[in-house]
């Protein structure tokens, strides 16, 4: 069945519409989803505290110490931390279990 692309969508039958959708591949968004799947982020001092299993005051000290600066992105008051990178940085510095 051939679908004329100049026809408006409202004039297509359900079968024609399904065929039209199946003729296009949507591979680009799927690839982006695979890339982003490996990243894990935590937000704010509460997120850092949850990640390291400590209090929020200790999380503030960890952030201010500079140990995880490469994993932190801060815009204004919003703190975003790449959790995997933060665990790697702390594990390498301390030689702990997070390597």
SETOR-638470 format. One record per residue: residue number from 1; x, y, z of N, C-alpha, C in turn. Coordinates in Angstrom, 3 decimals, always signed. Layout:
<rec><num>NUM</num><n_px>X</n_px><n_py>Y</n_py><n_pz>Z</n_pz><ca_px>X</ca_px><ca_py>Y</ca_py><ca_pz>Z</ca_pz><c_px>X</c_px><c_py>Y</c_py><c_pz>Z</c_pz></rec>
...
# end
This chain:
<rec><num>1</num><n_px>+0.847</n_px><n_py>-1.163</n_py><n_pz>+0.000</n_pz><ca_px>+0.000</ca_px><ca_py>+0.000</ca_py><ca_pz>+0.000</ca_pz><c_px>+0.902</c_px><c_py>+1.239</c_py><c_pz>+0.000</c_pz></rec>
<rec><num>2</num><n_px>+0.644</n_px><n_py>+2.146</n_py><n_pz>-0.875</n_pz><ca_px>+1.460</ca_px><ca_py>+3.348</ca_py><ca_pz>-0.992</ca_pz><c_px>+0.736</c_px><c_py>+4.521</c_py><c_pz>-0.337</c_pz></rec>
<rec><num>3</num><n_px>+1.446</n_px><n_py>+5.220</n_py><n_pz>+0.505</n_pz><ca_px>+0.866</ca_px><ca_py>+6.372</ca_py><ca_pz>+1.180</ca_pz><c_px>+1.424</c_px><c_py>+7.627</c_py><c_pz>+0.528</c_pz></rec>
<rec><num>4</num><n_px>+0.544</n_px><n_py>+8.511</n_py><n_pz>+0.161</n_pz><ca_px>+0.968</ca_px><ca_py>+9.769</ca_py><ca_pz>-0.426</ca_pz><c_px>+1.272</c_px><c_py>+10.727</c_py><c_pz>+0.719</c_pz></rec>
<rec><num>5</num><n_px>+2.489</n_px><n_py>+11.237</n_py><n_pz>+0.744</n_pz><ca_px>+2.910</ca_px><ca_py>+12.075</ca_py><ca_pz>+1.860</ca_pz><c_px>+2.286</c_px><c_py>+13.466</c_py><c_pz>+1.838</c_pz></rec>
<rec><num>6</num><n_px>+1.629</n_px><n_py>+13.820</n_py><n_pz>+0.755</n_pz><ca_px>+0.983</ca_px><ca_py>+15.129</ca_py><ca_pz>+0.682</ca_pz><c_px>-0.398</c_px><c_py>+15.129</c_py><c_pz>+1.334</c_pz></rec>
<rec><num>7</num><n_px>-0.900</n_px><n_py>+13.956</n_py><n_pz>+1.688</n_pz><ca_px>-2.228</ca_px><ca_py>+13.876</ca_py><ca_pz>+2.307</ca_pz><c_px>-2.162</c_px><c_py>+14.345</c_py><c_pz>+3.750</c_pz></rec>
<rec><num>8</num><n_px>-3.185</n_px><n_py>+15.022</n_py><n_pz>+4.217</n_pz><ca_px>-3.215</ca_px><ca_py>+15.403</ca_py><ca_pz>+5.631</ca_pz><c_px>-3.435</c_px><c_py>+14.173</c_py><c_pz>+6.513</c_pz></rec>
<rec><num>9</num><n_px>-2.950</n_px><n_py>+14.234</n_py><n_pz>+7.733</n_pz><ca_px>-3.050</ca_px><ca_py>+13.091</ca_py><ca_pz>+8.645</ca_pz><c_px>-4.490</c_px><c_py>+12.693</c_py><c_pz>+8.936</c_pz></rec>
<rec><num>10</num><n_px>-5.368</n_px><n_py>+13.654</n_py><n_pz>+9.041</n_pz><ca_px>-6.751</ca_px><ca_py>+13.327</ca_py><ca_pz>+9.391</ca_pz><c_px>-7.455</c_px><c_py>+12.516</c_py><c_pz>+8.311</c_pz></rec>
<rec><num>11</num><n_px>-6.914</n_px><n_py>+12.499</n_py><n_pz>+7.088</n_pz><ca_px>-7.563</ca_px><ca_py>+11.735</ca_py><ca_pz>+6.024</ca_pz><c_px>-7.021</c_px><c_py>+10.305</c_py><c_pz>+5.912</c_pz></rec>
<rec><num>12</num><n_px>-6.009</n_px><n_py>+9.953</n_py><n_pz>+6.709</n_pz><ca_px>-5.452</ca_px><ca_py>+8.603</ca_py><ca_pz>+6.667</ca_pz><c_px>-6.313</c_px><c_py>+7.642</c_py><c_pz>+7.479</c_pz></rec>
<rec><num>13</num><n_px>-6.349</n_px><n_py>+6.405</n_py><n_pz>+7.031</n_pz><ca_px>-6.995</ca_px><ca_py>+5.370</ca_py><ca_pz>+7.832</ca_pz><c_px>-6.003</c_px><c_py>+4.919</c_py><c_pz>+8.902</c_pz></rec>
<rec><num>14</num><n_px>-6.476</n_px><n_py>+4.162</n_py><n_pz>+9.861</n_pz><ca_px>-5.605</ca_px><ca_py>+3.672</ca_py><ca_pz>+10.920</ca_pz><c_px>-4.506</c_px><c_py>+2.800</c_py><c_pz>+10.333</c_pz></rec>
<rec><num>15</num><n_px>-4.861</n_px><n_py>+1.951</n_py><n_pz>+9.396</n_pz><ca_px>-3.879</ca_px><ca_py>+1.071</ca_py><ca_pz>+8.770</ca_pz><c_px>-2.815</c_px><c_py>+1.876</c_py><c_pz>+8.033</c_pz></rec>
<rec><num>16</num><n_px>-3.221</n_px><n_py>+2.904</n_py><n_pz>+7.311</n_pz><ca_px>-2.262</ca_px><ca_py>+3.745</ca_py><ca_pz>+6.595</ca_pz><c_px>-1.354</c_px><c_py>+4.494</c_py><c_pz>+7.577</c_pz></rec>
<rec><num>17</num><n_px>-1.934</n_px><n_py>+4.942</n_py><n_pz>+8.661</n_pz><ca_px>-1.155</ca_px><ca_py>+5.659</ca_py><ca_pz>+9.666</ca_pz><c_px>-0.116</c_px><c_py>+4.738</c_py><c_pz>+10.318</c_pz></rec>
<rec><num>18</num><n_px>-0.514</n_px><n_py>+3.504</n_py><n_pz>+10.649</n_pz><ca_px>+0.420</ca_px><ca_py>+2.535</ca_py><ca_pz>+11.223</ca_pz><c_px>+1.546</c_px><c_py>+2.228</c_py><c_pz>+10.252</c_pz></rec>
<rec><num>19</num><n_px>+1.211</n_px><n_py>+2.087</n_py><n_pz>+8.980</n_pz><ca_px>+2.225</ca_px><ca_py>+1.817</ca_py><ca_pz>+7.967</ca_pz><c_px>+3.187</c_px><c_py>+2.997</c_py><c_pz>+7.841</c_pz></rec>
<rec><num>20</num><n_px>+2.644</n_px><n_py>+4.192</n_py><n_pz>+7.904</n_pz><ca_px>+3.471</ca_px><ca_py>+5.391</ca_py><ca_pz>+7.828</ca_pz><c_px>+4.445</c_px><c_py>+5.448</c_py><c_pz>+9.004</c_pz></rec>
<rec><num>21</num><n_px>+3.958</n_px><n_py>+5.162</n_py><n_pz>+10.194</n_pz><ca_px>+4.825</ca_px><ca_py>+5.172</ca_py><ca_pz>+11.370</ca_pz><c_px>+5.889</c_px><c_py>+4.090</c_py><c_pz>+11.305</c_pz></rec>
<rec><num>22</num><n_px>+5.528</n_px><n_py>+2.920</n_py><n_pz>+10.831</n_pz><ca_px>+6.497</ca_px><ca_py>+1.828</ca_py><ca_pz>+10.770</ca_pz><c_px>+7.540</c_px><c_py>+2.042</c_py><c_pz>+9.683</c_pz></rec>
<rec><num>23</num><n_px>+7.242</n_px><n_py>+2.896</n_py><n_pz>+8.710</n_pz><ca_px>+8.207</ca_px><ca_py>+3.132</ca_py><ca_pz>+7.638</ca_pz><c_px>+9.357</c_px><c_py>+4.028</c_py><c_pz>+8.088</c_pz></rec>
<rec><num>24</num><n_px>+9.180</n_px><n_py>+4.743</n_py><n_pz>+9.178</n_pz><ca_px>+10.240</ca_px><ca_py>+5.598</ca_py><ca_pz>+9.700</ca_pz><c_px>+10.899</c_px><c_py>+4.919</c_py><c_pz>+10.885</c_pz></rec>
<rec><num>25</num><n_px>+12.215</n_px><n_py>+4.969</n_py><n_pz>+10.928</n_pz><ca_px>+12.932</ca_px><ca_py>+4.401</ca_py><ca_pz>+12.069</ca_pz><c_px>+13.329</c_px><c_py>+5.532</c_py><c_pz>+12.996</c_pz></rec>
<rec><num>26</num><n_px>+13.137</n_px><n_py>+5.306</n_py><n_pz>+14.261</n_pz><ca_px>+13.456</ca_px><ca_py>+6.305</ca_py><ca_pz>+15.262</ca_pz><c_px>+14.664</c_px><c_py>+5.826</c_py><c_pz>+16.065</c_pz></rec>
<rec><num>27</num><n_px>+15.781</n_px><n_py>+5.591</n_py><n_pz>+15.401</n_pz><ca_px>+16.949</ca_px><ca_py>+5.042</ca_py><ca_pz>+16.069</ca_pz><c_px>+17.744</c_px><c_py>+6.093</c_py><c_pz>+16.832</c_pz></rec>
<rec><num>28</num><n_px>+17.715</n_px><n_py>+7.327</n_py><n_pz>+16.444</n_pz><ca_px>+18.508</ca_px><ca_py>+8.358</ca_py><ca_pz>+17.105</ca_pz><c_px>+18.169</c_px><c_py>+8.516</c_py><c_pz>+18.585</c_pz></rec>
<rec><num>29</num><n_px>+16.916</n_px><n_py>+8.655</n_py><n_pz>+18.989</n_pz><ca_px>+16.635</ca_px><ca_py>+8.778</ca_py><ca_pz>+20.420</ca_pz><c_px>+17.021</c_px><c_py>+7.535</c_py><c_pz>+21.223</c_pz></rec>
<rec><num>30</num><n_px>+16.924</n_px><n_py>+6.359</n_py><n_pz>+20.624</n_pz><ca_px>+17.285</ca_px><ca_py>+5.140</ca_py><ca_pz>+21.345</ca_pz><c_px>+18.769</c_px><c_py>+5.128</c_py><c_pz>+21.672</c_pz></rec>
<rec><num>31</num><n_px>+19.615</n_px><n_py>+5.613</n_py><n_pz>+20.743</n_pz><ca_px>+21.048</ca_px><ca_py>+5.652</ca_py><ca_pz>+20.992</ca_pz><c_px>+21.371</c_px><c_py>+6.603</c_py><c_pz>+22.129</c_pz></rec>
<rec><num>32</num><n_px>+20.702</n_px><n_py>+7.755</n_py><n_pz>+22.171</n_pz><ca_px>+20.934</ca_px><ca_py>+8.705</ca_py><ca_pz>+23.242</ca_pz><c_px>+20.521</c_px><c_py>+8.116</c_py><c_pz>+24.585</c_pz></rec>
<rec><num>33</num><n_px>+19.450</n_px><n_py>+7.356</n_py><n_pz>+24.597</n_pz><ca_px>+18.988</ca_px><ca_py>+6.747</ca_py><ca_pz>+25.842</ca_pz><c_px>+20.011</c_px><c_py>+5.744</c_py><c_pz>+26.360</c_pz></rec>
<rec><num>34</num><n_px>+20.663</n_px><n_py>+5.011</n_py><n_pz>+25.468</n_pz><ca_px>+21.679</ca_px><ca_py>+4.052</ca_py><ca_pz>+25.882</ca_pz><c_px>+22.875</c_px><c_py>+4.758</c_py><c_pz>+26.497</c_pz></rec>
<rec><num>35</num><n_px>+23.253</n_px><n_py>+5.883</n_py><n_pz>+25.943</n_pz><ca_px>+24.396</ca_px><ca_py>+6.624</ca_py><ca_pz>+26.457</ca_pz><c_px>+24.093</c_px><c_py>+7.166</c_py><c_pz>+27.847</c_pz></rec>
<rec><num>36</num><n_px>+22.933</n_px><n_py>+7.739</n_py><n_pz>+28.031</n_pz><ca_px>+22.573</ca_px><ca_py>+8.354</ca_py><ca_pz>+29.296</ca_pz><c_px>+22.246</c_px><c_py>+7.332</c_py><c_pz>+30.379</c_pz></rec>
<rec><num>37</num><n_px>+22.016</n_px><n_py>+6.089</n_py><n_pz>+29.999</n_pz><ca_px>+21.622</ca_px><ca_py>+5.083</ca_py><ca_pz>+30.970</ca_pz><c_px>+22.735</c_px><c_py>+4.823</c_py><c_pz>+31.983</c_pz></rec>
<rec><num>38</num><n_px>+23.994</n_px><n_py>+4.962</n_py><n_pz>+31.579</n_pz><ca_px>+25.108</ca_px><ca_py>+4.704</ca_py><ca_pz>+32.467</ca_pz><c_px>+25.334</c_px><c_py>+5.795</c_py><c_pz>+33.494</c_pz></rec>
<rec><num>39</num><n_px>+24.854</n_px><n_py>+6.992</n_py><n_pz>+33.242</n_pz><ca_px>+25.056</ca_px><ca_py>+8.113</ca_py><ca_pz>+34.154</ca_pz><c_px>+24.042</c_px><c_py>+8.058</c_py><c_pz>+35.290</c_pz></rec>
<rec><num>40</num><n_px>+24.507</n_px><n_py>+8.397</n_py><n_pz>+36.482</n_pz><ca_px>+23.619</ca_px><ca_py>+8.477</ca_py><ca_pz>+37.634</ca_pz><c_px>+23.971</c_px><c_py>+9.755</c_py><c_pz>+38.383</c_pz></rec>
<rec><num>41</num><n_px>+22.983</n_px><n_py>+10.551</n_py><n_pz>+38.660</n_pz><ca_px>+23.214</ca_px><ca_py>+11.826</ca_py><ca_pz>+39.321</ca_pz><c_px>+22.491</c_px><c_py>+11.881</c_py><c_pz>+40.656</c_pz></rec>
<rec><num>42</num><n_px>+23.089</n_px><n_py>+12.595</n_py><n_pz>+41.603</n_pz><ca_px>+22.427</ca_px><ca_py>+12.931</ca_py><ca_pz>+42.855</ca_pz><c_px>+22.454</c_px><c_py>+14.448</c_py><c_pz>+42.976</c_pz></rec>
<rec><num>43</num><n_px>+21.513</n_px><n_py>+14.983</n_py><n_pz>+43.737</n_pz><ca_px>+21.336</ca_px><ca_py>+16.423</ca_py><ca_pz>+43.792</ca_pz><c_px>+21.388</c_px><c_py>+16.933</c_py><c_pz>+45.221</c_pz></rec>
<rec><num>44</num><n_px>+22.172</n_px><n_py>+17.970</n_py><n_pz>+45.437</n_pz><ca_px>+22.223</ca_px><ca_py>+18.651</ca_py><ca_pz>+46.720</ca_pz><c_px>+23.000</c_px><c_py>+17.892</c_py><c_pz>+47.779</c_pz></rec>
<rec><num>45</num><n_px>+23.032</n_px><n_py>+18.498</n_py><n_pz>+48.971</n_pz><ca_px>+23.732</ca_px><ca_py>+17.870</ca_py><ca_pz>+50.087</ca_pz><c_px>+23.045</c_px><c_py>+16.581</c_py><c_pz>+50.520</c_pz></rec>
<rec><num>46</num><n_px>+21.732</n_px><n_py>+16.530</n_py><n_pz>+50.409</n_pz><ca_px>+21.020</ca_px><ca_py>+15.294</ca_py><ca_pz>+50.767</ca_pz><c_px>+21.424</c_px><c_py>+14.155</c_py><c_pz>+49.840</c_pz></rec>
<rec><num>47</num><n_px>+21.582</n_px><n_py>+14.452</n_py><n_pz>+48.561</n_pz><ca_px>+22.011</ca_px><ca_py>+13.430</ca_py><ca_pz>+47.608</ca_pz><c_px>+23.411</c_px><c_py>+12.932</c_py><c_pz>+47.908</c_pz></rec>
<rec><num>48</num><n_px>+24.321</n_px><n_py>+13.859</n_py><n_pz>+48.234</n_pz><ca_px>+25.690</ca_px><ca_py>+13.469</ca_py><ca_pz>+48.592</ca_pz><c_px>+25.670</c_px><c_py>+12.632</c_py><c_pz>+49.867</c_pz></rec>
<rec><num>49</num><n_px>+24.858</n_px><n_py>+13.048</n_py><n_pz>+50.838</n_pz><ca_px>+24.761</ca_px><ca_py>+12.306</ca_py><ca_pz>+52.100</ca_pz><c_px>+24.240</c_px><c_py>+10.892</c_py><c_pz>+51.872</c_pz></rec>
<rec><num>50</num><n_px>+23.239</n_px><n_py>+10.755</n_py><n_pz>+51.013</n_pz><ca_px>+22.697</ca_px><ca_py>+9.429</ca_py><ca_pz>+50.708</ca_pz><c_px>+23.735</c_px><c_py>+8.579</c_py><c_pz>+49.984</c_pz></rec>
<rec><num>51</num><n_px>+24.459</n_px><n_py>+9.192</n_py><n_pz>+49.061</n_pz><ca_px>+25.466</ca_px><ca_py>+8.471</ca_py><ca_pz>+48.275</ca_pz><c_px>+26.564</c_px><c_py>+7.894</c_py><c_pz>+49.159</c_pz></rec>
<rec><num>52</num><n_px>+27.039</n_px><n_py>+8.693</n_py><n_pz>+50.118</n_pz><ca_px>+28.144</ca_px><ca_py>+8.255</ca_py><ca_pz>+50.968</ca_pz><c_px>+27.693</c_px><c_py>+7.686</c_py><c_pz>+52.309</c_pz></rec>
<rec><num>53</num><n_px>+26.396</n_px><n_py>+7.732</n_py><n_pz>+52.580</n_pz><ca_px>+25.887</ca_px><ca_py>+7.184</ca_py><ca_pz>+53.831</ca_pz><c_px>+26.337</c_px><c_py>+7.983</c_py><c_pz>+55.039</c_pz></rec>
<rec><num>54</num><n_px>+26.238</n_px><n_py>+9.302</n_py><n_pz>+54.945</n_pz><ca_px>+26.671</ca_px><ca_py>+10.159</ca_py><ca_pz>+56.042</ca_pz><c_px>+25.620</c_px><c_py>+11.236</c_py><c_pz>+56.290</c_pz></rec>
<rec><num>55</num><n_px>+25.890</n_px><n_py>+12.124</n_py><n_pz>+57.240</n_pz><ca_px>+24.954</ca_px><ca_py>+13.215</ca_py><ca_pz>+57.531</ca_pz><c_px>+25.122</c_px><c_py>+14.332</c_py><c_pz>+56.501</c_pz></rec>
<rec><num>56</num><n_px>+24.167</n_px><n_py>+15.254</n_py><n_pz>+56.481</n_pz><ca_px>+24.256</ca_px><ca_py>+16.358</ca_py><ca_pz>+55.522</ca_pz><c_px>+25.400</c_px><c_py>+17.306</c_py><c_pz>+55.872</c_pz></rec>
<rec><num>57</num><n_px>+25.731</n_px><n_py>+17.439</n_py><n_pz>+57.159</n_pz><ca_px>+26.869</ca_px><ca_py>+18.295</ca_py><ca_pz>+57.520</ca_pz><c_px>+28.186</c_px><c_py>+17.675</c_py><c_pz>+57.049</c_pz></rec>
<rec><num>58</num><n_px>+28.300</n_px><n_py>+16.353</n_py><n_pz>+57.141</n_pz><ca_px>+29.483</ca_px><ca_py>+15.674</ca_py><ca_pz>+56.617</ca_pz><c_px>+29.518</c_px><c_py>+15.772</c_py><c_pz>+55.096</c_pz></rec>
<rec><num>59</num><n_px>+28.360</n_px><n_py>+15.698</n_py><n_pz>+54.459</n_pz><ca_px>+28.288</ca_px><ca_py>+15.856</ca_py><ca_pz>+53.004</ca_pz><c_px>+28.773</c_px><c_py>+17.241</c_py><c_pz>+52.595</c_pz></rec>
<rec><num>60</num><n_px>+28.418</n_px><n_py>+18.253</n_py><n_pz>+53.372</n_pz><ca_px>+28.895</ca_px><ca_py>+19.611</ca_py><ca_pz>+53.091</ca_pz><c_px>+30.411</c_px><c_py>+19.688</c_py><c_pz>+53.232</c_pz></rec>
<rec><num>61</num><n_px>+30.965</n_px><n_py>+19.016</n_py><n_pz>+54.246</n_pz><ca_px>+32.425</ca_px><ca_py>+19.004</ca_py><ca_pz>+54.421</ca_pz><c_px>+33.111</c_px><c_py>+18.287</c_py><c_pz>+53.265</c_pz></rec>
<rec><num>62</num><n_px>+32.509</n_px><n_py>+17.183</n_py><n_pz>+52.795</n_pz><ca_px>+33.084</ca_px><ca_py>+16.450</ca_py><ca_pz>+51.657</ca_pz><c_px>+33.114</c_px><c_py>+17.343</c_py><c_pz>+50.427</c_pz></rec>
<rec><num>63</num><n_px>+32.020</n_px><n_py>+18.047</n_py><n_pz>+50.184</n_pz><ca_px>+31.957</ca_px><ca_py>+18.934</ca_py><ca_pz>+49.018</ca_pz><c_px>+32.986</c_px><c_py>+20.054</c_py><c_pz>+49.135</c_pz></rec>
<rec><num>64</num><n_px>+33.054</n_px><n_py>+20.679</n_py><n_pz>+50.306</n_pz><ca_px>+33.973</ca_px><ca_py>+21.799</ca_py><ca_pz>+50.497</ca_pz><c_px>+35.437</c_px><c_py>+21.371</c_py><c_pz>+50.528</c_pz></rec>
<rec><num>65</num><n_px>+35.710</n_px><n_py>+20.105</n_py><n_pz>+50.827</n_pz><ca_px>+37.094</ca_px><ca_py>+19.626</ca_py><ca_pz>+50.876</ca_pz><c_px>+37.733</c_px><c_py>+19.576</c_py><c_pz>+49.491</c_pz></rec>
<rec><num>66</num><n_px>+36.905</n_px><n_py>+19.494</n_py><n_pz>+48.456</n_pz><ca_px>+37.441</ca_px><ca_py>+19.450</ca_py><ca_pz>+47.096</ca_pz><c_px>+37.728</c_px><c_py>+18.051</c_py><c_pz>+46.591</c_pz></rec>
<rec><num>67</num><n_px>+37.439</n_px><n_py>+17.038</n_py><n_pz>+47.393</n_pz><ca_px>+37.719</ca_px><ca_py>+15.659</ca_py><ca_pz>+46.984</ca_pz><c_px>+36.928</c_px><c_py>+15.238</c_py><c_pz>+45.749</c_pz></rec>
<rec><num>68</num><n_px>+35.716</n_px><n_py>+15.750</n_py><n_pz>+45.620</n_pz><ca_px>+34.849</ca_px><ca_py>+15.318</ca_py><ca_pz>+44.516</ca_pz><c_px>+34.531</c_px><c_py>+16.467</c_py><c_pz>+43.555</c_pz></rec>
<rec><num>69</num><n_px>+35.413</n_px><n_py>+17.473</n_py><n_pz>+43.489</n_pz><ca_px>+35.161</ca_px><ca_py>+18.642</ca_py><ca_pz>+42.636</ca_pz><c_px>+34.938</c_px><c_py>+18.281</c_py><c_pz>+41.171</c_pz></rec>
<rec><num>70</num><n_px>+35.646</n_px><n_py>+17.269</n_py><n_pz>+40.668</n_pz><ca_px>+35.488</ca_px><ca_py>+16.884</ca_py><ca_pz>+39.257</ca_pz><c_px>+34.109</c_px><c_py>+16.302</c_py><c_pz>+38.972</c_pz></rec>
<rec><num>71</num><n_px>+33.442</n_px><n_py>+15.817</n_py><n_pz>+39.991</n_pz><ca_px>+32.125</ca_px><ca_py>+15.202</ca_py><ca_pz>+39.818</ca_pz><c_px>+30.990</c_px><c_py>+16.189</c_py><c_pz>+40.057</c_pz></rec>
<rec><num>72</num><n_px>+31.315</n_px><n_py>+17.392</n_py><n_pz>+40.525</n_pz><ca_px>+30.281</ca_px><ca_py>+18.361</ca_py><ca_pz>+40.902</ca_pz><c_px>+30.092</c_px><c_py>+19.408</c_py><c_pz>+39.822</c_pz></rec>
<rec><num>73</num><n_px>+28.836</n_px><n_py>+19.699</n_py><n_pz>+39.553</n_pz><ca_px>+28.461</ca_px><ca_py>+20.817</ca_py><ca_pz>+38.696</ca_pz><c_px>+27.467</c_px><c_py>+21.649</c_py><c_pz>+39.488</c_pz></rec>
<rec><num>74</num><n_px>+27.808</n_px><n_py>+22.919</n_py><n_pz>+39.701</n_pz><ca_px>+26.930</ca_px><ca_py>+23.766</ca_py><ca_pz>+40.501</ca_pz><c_px>+26.582</c_px><c_py>+25.021</c_py><c_pz>+39.724</c_pz></rec>
<rec><num>75</num><n_px>+25.278</n_px><n_py>+25.275</n_py><n_pz>+39.612</n_pz><ca_px>+24.768</ca_px><ca_py>+26.494</ca_py><ca_pz>+39.002</ca_pz><c_px>+23.884</c_px><c_py>+27.158</c_py><c_pz>+40.043</c_pz></rec>
<rec><num>76</num><n_px>+24.341</n_px><n_py>+28.290</n_py><n_pz>+40.556</n_pz><ca_px>+23.596</ca_px><ca_py>+28.948</ca_py><ca_pz>+41.622</ca_pz><c_px>+23.583</c_px><c_py>+28.078</c_py><c_pz>+42.865</c_pz></rec>
<rec><num>77</num><n_px>+22.394</n_px><n_py>+27.780</n_py><n_pz>+43.340</n_pz><ca_px>+22.263</ca_px><ca_py>+26.939</ca_py><ca_pz>+44.528</ca_pz><c_px>+22.026</c_px><c_py>+25.476</c_py><c_pz>+44.195</c_pz></rec>
<rec><num>78</num><n_px>+21.941</n_px><n_py>+25.145</n_py><n_pz>+42.918</n_pz><ca_px>+21.670</ca_px><ca_py>+23.772</ca_py><ca_pz>+42.509</ca_pz><c_px>+22.978</c_px><c_py>+23.002</c_py><c_pz>+42.362</c_pz></rec>
<rec><num>79</num><n_px>+23.124</n_px><n_py>+21.948</n_py><n_pz>+43.137</n_pz><ca_px>+24.323</ca_px><ca_py>+21.111</ca_py><ca_pz>+43.103</ca_pz><c_px>+23.959</c_px><c_py>+19.794</c_py><c_pz>+42.436</c_pz></rec>
<rec><num>80</num><n_px>+24.685</n_px><n_py>+19.448</n_py><n_pz>+41.377</n_pz><ca_px>+24.484</ca_px><ca_py>+18.180</ca_py><ca_pz>+40.685</ca_pz><c_px>+25.786</c_px><c_py>+17.397</c_py><c_pz>+40.762</c_pz></rec>
<rec><num>81</num><n_px>+25.706</n_px><n_py>+16.145</n_py><n_pz>+41.195</n_pz><ca_px>+26.898</ca_px><ca_py>+15.321</ca_py><ca_pz>+41.372</ca_pz><c_px>+26.767</c_px><c_py>+14.059</c_py><c_pz>+40.537</c_pz></rec>
<rec><num>82</num><n_px>+27.787</n_px><n_py>+13.770</n_py><n_pz>+39.727</n_pz><ca_px>+27.868</ca_px><ca_py>+12.507</ca_py><ca_pz>+38.996</ca_pz><c_px>+28.263</c_px><c_py>+11.447</c_py><c_pz>+40.026</c_pz></rec>
<rec><num>83</num><n_px>+27.320</n_px><n_py>+10.610</n_py><n_pz>+40.404</n_pz><ca_px>+27.520</ca_px><ca_py>+9.671</ca_py><ca_pz>+41.512</ca_pz><c_px>+28.643</c_px><c_py>+8.679</c_py><c_pz>+41.240</c_pz></rec>
<rec><num>84</num><n_px>+28.700</n_px><n_py>+8.126</n_py><n_pz>+40.039</n_pz><ca_px>+29.733</ca_px><ca_py>+7.133</ca_py><ca_pz>+39.730</ca_pz><c_px>+31.127</c_px><c_py>+7.746</c_py><c_pz>+39.809</c_pz></rec>
<rec><num>85</num><n_px>+31.281</n_px><n_py>+8.942</n_py><n_pz>+39.252</n_pz><ca_px>+32.578</ca_px><ca_py>+9.611</ca_py><ca_pz>+39.282</ca_pz><c_px>+32.962</c_px><c_py>+9.993</c_py><c_pz>+40.707</c_pz></rec>
<rec><num>86</num><n_px>+32.012</n_px><n_py>+10.453</n_py><n_pz>+41.499</n_pz><ca_px>+32.298</ca_px><ca_py>+10.823</ca_py><ca_pz>+42.887</ca_pz><c_px>+32.783</c_px><c_py>+9.614</c_py><c_pz>+43.683</c_pz></rec>
<rec><num>87</num><n_px>+32.139</n_px><n_py>+8.478</n_py><n_pz>+43.493</n_pz><ca_px>+32.568</ca_px><ca_py>+7.264</ca_py><ca_pz>+44.198</ca_pz><c_px>+33.964</c_px><c_py>+6.842</c_py><c_pz>+43.761</c_pz></rec>
<rec><num>88</num><n_px>+34.259</n_px><n_py>+6.983</n_py><n_pz>+42.477</n_pz><ca_px>+35.602</ca_px><ca_py>+6.645</ca_py><ca_pz>+41.985</ca_pz><c_px>+36.650</c_px><c_py>+7.575</c_py><c_pz>+42.582</c_pz></rec>
<rec><num>89</num><n_px>+36.357</n_px><n_py>+8.865</n_py><n_pz>+42.614</n_pz><ca_px>+37.317</ca_px><ca_py>+9.833</ca_py><ca_pz>+43.145</ca_pz><c_px>+37.611</c_px><c_py>+9.587</c_py><c_pz>+44.617</c_pz></rec>
<rec><num>90</num><n_px>+36.591</n_px><n_py>+9.339</n_py><n_pz>+45.402</n_pz><ca_px>+36.795</ca_px><ca_py>+9.095</ca_py><ca_pz>+46.828</ca_pz><c_px>+37.512</c_px><c_py>+7.764</c_py><c_pz>+47.031</c_pz></rec>
<rec><num>91</num><n_px>+37.175</n_px><n_py>+6.757</n_py><n_pz>+46.244</n_pz><ca_px>+37.819</ca_px><ca_py>+5.454</ca_py><ca_pz>+46.366</ca_pz><c_px>+39.292</c_px><c_py>+5.507</c_py><c_pz>+46.028</c_pz></rec>
<rec><num>92</num><n_px>+39.666</n_px><n_py>+6.268</n_py><n_pz>+44.998</n_pz><ca_px>+41.074</ca_px><ca_py>+6.378</ca_py><ca_pz>+44.609</ca_pz><c_px>+41.874</c_px><c_py>+7.131</c_py><c_pz>+45.658</c_pz></rec>
<rec><num>93</num><n_px>+41.279</n_px><n_py>+8.181</n_py><n_pz>+46.211</n_pz><ca_px>+41.995</ca_px><ca_py>+8.999</ca_py><ca_pz>+47.186</ca_pz><c_px>+42.223</c_px><c_py>+8.236</c_py><c_pz>+48.485</c_pz></rec>
<rec><num>94</num><n_px>+41.211</n_px><n_py>+7.508</n_py><n_pz>+48.913</n_pz><ca_px>+41.294</ca_px><ca_py>+6.807</ca_py><ca_pz>+50.194</ca_pz><c_px>+41.719</c_px><c_py>+5.350</c_py><c_pz>+50.052</c_pz></rec>
<rec><num>95</num><n_px>+41.681</n_px><n_py>+4.818</n_py><n_pz>+48.832</n_pz><ca_px>+42.012</ca_px><ca_py>+3.416</ca_py><ca_pz>+48.637</ca_pz><c_px>+40.962</c_px><c_py>+2.499</c_py><c_pz>+49.208</c_pz></rec>
<rec><num>96</num><n_px>+39.729</n_px><n_py>+2.954</n_py><n_pz>+49.229</n_pz><ca_px>+38.654</ca_px><ca_py>+2.205</ca_py><ca_pz>+49.866</ca_pz><c_px>+37.923</c_px><c_py>+1.283</c_py><c_pz>+48.928</c_pz></rec>
<rec><num>97</num><n_px>+36.739</n_px><n_py>+0.875</n_py><n_pz>+49.364</n_pz><ca_px>+35.951</ca_px><ca_py>-0.116</ca_py><ca_pz>+48.644</ca_pz><c_px>+35.258</c_px><c_py>+0.436</c_py><c_pz>+47.408</c_pz></rec>
<rec><num>98</num><n_px>+35.270</n_px><n_py>+1.743</n_py><n_pz>+47.181</n_pz><ca_px>+34.528</ca_px><ca_py>+2.349</ca_py><ca_pz>+46.080</ca_pz><c_px>+35.305</c_px><c_py>+2.378</c_py><c_pz>+44.775</c_pz></rec>
<rec><num>99</num><n_px>+36.417</n_px><n_py>+1.679</n_py><n_pz>+44.663</n_pz><ca_px>+37.207</ca_px><ca_py>+1.698</ca_py><ca_pz>+43.433</ca_pz><c_px>+36.529</c_px><c_py>+0.952</c_py><c_pz>+42.329</c_pz></rec>
# end
